[in-house]
Amino acid sequence: MSNKPVLRELVRLFLILFVLLAPAGCNLPLPPGAKAITTDQVVPDILEHTSQKYYTGWVESLSGARMATIGDEMVTITSRNNYAMFSGLPNARAMDYVLAQVRQWVPESQIEVDPYPYTDAERTYIWQNIIVTLPGRRQSEERVLLTAHLDSITYPEDSTMLAPGADDNASGTAALLEAVRLLRSYRFERTIQVIFFSGEELGLLGSQAYLKDHPSDGIVGVINLDMIAYDANSDRCMEFHVGGLPQSQAVGEALVTNIVRHGLDVKYDYITQGATDRSDHASFWQAGVGAVLISENWFDQGIAAGCQGADINPHYHDPGDTVDKLNLATGYEVLRLALATVADIAGPLGPSFHW
């Protein structure tokens, strides 16, 4: 067996450590085989190395369409129901799967498994969020958040019932995995946090818990991805739920700017009046933090030059929400927009190194 893959991985790890450990502003010589990337080349470089194959595979693994690897185990995830995930049911090991993925890419010190209590009519449970932190180099106290909810719809009468949630919200969760895989190799002025929330389907519980035990001071913007891959008419049209906070306008404008700057194939309704509060971005609005939800075209907003009509997933909150119903090319392009915008707001620093 050739040792070339091992050597390539060692070189990659060396380059990442070389970048992370270099003092800010220090002009060190490039490692052999590396090329410098200037500040304005960082986002294009990220976009160049995104992978639709990886994105598709994660959506499939999170929704039971293919087996998921957790260490030495192969499992099939057919439910991400909150009760099922946190009671150890073998068909609901999405939290373990996400942790296994991110532990391949970042050290344990940058991964927080953040518990919070949830009490229903019968008892109190301990549920969890996963927070991956990529520390900033110059303004590390300022944070840019990329978020999505991991859980799928709850069927109270049977927590083991099929709840694949391919669109809602494996489509958004897979985008977060791609974000961690890529963004860890670059340097930014601000800290980036990639957050996998649980409990969204029961009332935004995970995002509310995050804000209870993490300061909102210093959060400069939040992009929340929830249902980004249903696009039956293939028009690539999304809804940007921006709302009325001035801080949210800055995030919304950054999304629009990056569509144009990088030639991304995403159209949109830019919604201020009547923006929905039915996902985790709303917890940040309540805390006075700028946040934007990107979601597929649910409603006919009647916005000039926006989405035409509505394109509603008929399998919303239904066991039929499976990967074969999705337009994964659209979800992938939304992922690219989210990565470009988070990187842009975080403030890319050069040089980074790429081989």
Buried (B, 14 or more C-beta within 10 A) or exposed (E): EEEEEEEEEEBBEBBBEBBEEBEEEEEEEEEEEBEEBEBEBBBEBBBEEBEBEBBBBBBBBBBBBBEBEBEEEEBEBBBBBBBBBBEEBEBBBBBBBBBBBBBEBBEEEBBBEBEBEBEEEEEEBEBBBBBBBBBBBEBBEBBBBBBBBBBBBBBEEEBBBBBBBBBBBBBBBBBBBBBBBBBBBBBBBBBBBBBBBBBBBBEBBBBBBBBEEBEBEBBBBBBBBBBBBBBBEEBBBBBBBBBEBEBBBBBBBBBBEBBEBBEBEBBBBBBBEEBBEBBBBBBBBBBEBBBBBBBBBBBBBEEEEBBBEBBBBEBBBBBBBBBEBBBBBBBBBBBBBBBBBBBBBBBBBBBBBBE
